[in-house]
Every structure is written in structure tokens, then in C-alpha cells.
Amino acid sequence: MSSDFGQKVRISLFGESHGECVGVVIDGLPENILIDTDKIYTQLSRRAPGKDKTATPREESDVPEIISGVLNNRTTGAPLCAVIKNSNTRSSDYEKFARYPRPSHADYTAMVRYNGANDLRGSGHFSARLTAPLVFAGAICRDILEQKGITIGGHICQIGNVFDDALDPVNVNAEQLKALSSRYFSVINENAEQAMRDAIEEVRLQGDSIGGTVEVAVCGVEPGIGSPIFDGIENEIAKAVFGIPAAKGIEFGKGFAFASERGSMANDPFAYNGERVVTTQNNNGGILGGISTGMPIIFRTVFKPTASIAIKQNTVDLMTQKNSELTIEGRHDPCIAVRALPVVESACAIALINIV
């Protein structure tokens, strides 16, 4: 498996959902960086399960234990290693999936790829449980970026057919992003939250799940950052984001909406604002040619509905080699997008710290 990311600041995720712990090694951090535990706990708390009915009832403390690379709350320059213990597991819920692979899960593909040696308990290394150490690493990276004047934040922009207000791609600012990135259920329009919660609760009571989209913005990136063709800003962010389980699509700026527009409306005209070059629109999401324009970076990530649902589904019996049916038990998120938002923000931070 390849669970490493980055060249300047390299992270390596390890562990399984029902193993003793999950964790991360971060190599390449500057020395003497203050580790702000409050900021780390804020982000881990946003991702943690068991908050309310929009998430799996599996409760984990998600308290990281730093075992190397930090002395007196400051980085030493050596690799930083942190572990997060697993405690609330029910491995027996997963025993039958070696015979009856779950639809839209990695059970079958991982079994073929790793000759049946993969850990199926809680989806093993394919579990969203691995996003806890990713958020830990991202919290440290985003704190370093903030010291450089770069701020990351976002909101849940869609759950099913319910939409939040969009971020203003030209005028989004650091204060707004900091406020959004401190909340568990982060939306711009307060009225959207209850409507989204109602949509999630409806499918939860039916034993089903629902998809969603999150929108993330970055302020403070100077123009001229990025190394095309293959190490541009879009490339790096997309690679990091697609390491998140259930992420199935990403778009920058207007993204796929460009397909129905004309250049006369879609282009971003340049202008001087009295201090520097800006664009009067920001349809390209602050990136041109893989390089930052100096405008806010804007992108959206779509998450598929949780594959584990209580409704009976079709699958195969790998022992008899016949078609079969499967009912999935256990504890699962009715909507992944809610807890995925801080993970996307963290993946963005890990990508940007490697290129700014």
C-alpha cells in the first residue's frame, strides 16, 4: 500500500479501524514550531463520530498521543509520530464480508489486490478511521500556513437536494473561513442546517444514506505558486483529497458548470485594485495553468452516500460462487459529507504546505 503523501513535508498514515491504533508520521516539519493542542482538538472534534444522529454512534475519544518529534510543545525537527487509540470496536460485525463483499465497499477489490490478506474489520486500512490522523497532521499544517497568512475553511454546500449559500469566490475572507472551520455542522445560511439535518434523518430512519458536497476556500496564497504540468495546485490538492474514503469528485471554481457557459461570461477579467492585480470574477477558483492567481482558491468535493446501509442488497457468495443477498449491521454514518468537511480542509493544508 502507498499511504504516504508529500515531498517537503511528508506524511505517512498507518493502522486499521479495529487495530490497536491509527496514526501518522510527519517528516520535514520545521523545528521550533509550537504545537497548539487546542487547535488540533478543535479539528479532531469536528471529524469525531458520535456527535449526533448525522454521524455513526461509534464513539472514540480521538485524543492523539505524540510519541516523537516534539519537546516542550515545540517540534524538534525530527519526524513527528502520533497515535490515536481505537477503543469502541465491534469486529464481529464484519466477519461475513470475507464471503459476502459489501456493495460499493473495497472488500472485493482489496481481497483481489492483496490476495485475501486485507483486514476487513471496520474496513481495516480502507476505513474513514484513518482520517483521524490525517486531520491531526492537517491541523498542524494549517497552523503553520496561518502563520504565513494562509487560511483554510469551508462549509457543507449540499446534502441531497438541500443547498447552502455559496461562498463569494471574490470576497471570501480569512475571518469568515476561521469561523466556518470552527463549527461541527458548518453552513453559511443557518436555515440550511435544519433542512440538511431533516434530509439526513429521513434516510437514517429508512436504513438508507445520502450523499453531499463540501466547499473549501483558501485565502492568502500569493500569485505564482504551483509547478505545472503535474505538480500544479489542482494536481496536489486533488491527489490529497482523493485519499479520503468516499470522495468521488472534485471541481475547482465553476468546474463542471463551465460546460454550459460561454467564454465571454466564464472568463476572469484582470484589473488593478490600487495595490495589485486581481480578477473581477473568480470562476477559475484562483488557479490558472496550475498556478495561483492571488485570488481565493475555491474547490468542491462530492462524497457518495455511505455504502453501508441497513436495506437488503444484492451481492455474491464467494464460497459458492453464486448470487446472494446481504444485510449490513453495525454503526454507520447516514451522511459522510458532514464529518468529511474538516478532512477535506486538512487534506488541502497538507497539499499546500508542500508547495507554498
TACOR-V840540 format. One record per backbone hydrogen bond with DSSP energy under -0.5 kcal/mol. NH is the residue of the N-H (numbers start at 1). CO is the residue of the C=O. If there is no record, write none. Layout:
BEGIN
NH_CO, NH_CO
END
This chain:
BEGIN
3_1, 5_11, 10_8, 10_27, 11_5, 12_25, 13_3, 14_23, 16_21, 17_124, 18_121, 19_16, 22_84, 23_14, 24_82, 25_12, 26_80, 27_10, 27_25, 32_75, 33_30, 34_32, 35_73, 36_34, 37_35, 40_36, 41_37, 42_38, 43_39, 44_40, 45_41, 46_42, 47_43, 48_44, 50_56, 55_52, 64_62, 65_83, 66_64, 67_65, 67_81, 68_81, 71_74, 74_71, 75_33, 76_69, 80_26, 81_68, 81_79, 82_24, 83_65, 84_22, 85_63, 86_20, 89_87, 93_90, 94_91, 95_92, 97_94, 98_95, 99_96, 100_96, 101_99, 105_102, 110_106, 111_107, 112_108, 113_109, 114_110, 115_112, 116_111, 117_114, 120_118, 123_120, 124_121, 126_123, 127_124, 130_127, 131_128, 132_129, 134_130, 135_131, 136_132, 137_133, 138_134, 139_135, 140_136, 141_137, 142_138, 143_139, 144_140, 145_141, 146_142, 147_143, 148_144, 148_145, 149_146, 150_145, 151_149, 151_219, 153_217, 155_215, 156_186, 157_155, 157_213, 158_213, 159_162, 160_211, 162_159, 164_157, 169_167, 172_168, 177_173, 178_174, 179_175, 180_176, 181_177, 182_179, 183_180, 186_184, 187_185, 190_188, 192_189, 193_189, 193_190, 194_190, 195_191, 196_192, 197_193, 198_194, 199_195, 200_196, 201_197, 202_198, 203_199, 204_200, 205_201, 206_202, 207_204, 208_203, 210_334, 212_303, 213_158, 214_301, 215_155, 216_299, 217_153, 218_297, 219_151, 222_220, 224_292, 225_222, 227_231, 231_227, 233_290, 236_232, 237_233, 238_234, 239_235, 240_236, 241_237, 242_238, 243_240, 244_241, 247_244, 248_246, 248_302, 249_302, 251_300, 253_298, 254_283, 255_252, 257_254, 258_255, 259_256, 260_257, 261_258, 265_262, 266_262, 267_263, 269_267, 271_278, 273_276, 278_271, 280_269, 285_282, 287_284, 288_291, 291_288, 292_225, 293_286, 294_286, 297_218, 298_285, 298_296, 299_216, 300_251, 301_214, 302_249, 303_212, 304_246, 309_307, 310_207, 311_207, 313_326, 315_324, 317_322, 318_99, 318_316, 321_317, 322_317, 324_315, 326_313, 328_309, 335_54, 340_336, 341_337, 341_338, 344_340, 345_341, 346_342, 347_343, 348_344, 349_345, 350_346, 351_347, 352_348, 353_349, 354_350, 354_351, 355_352, 356_352
END
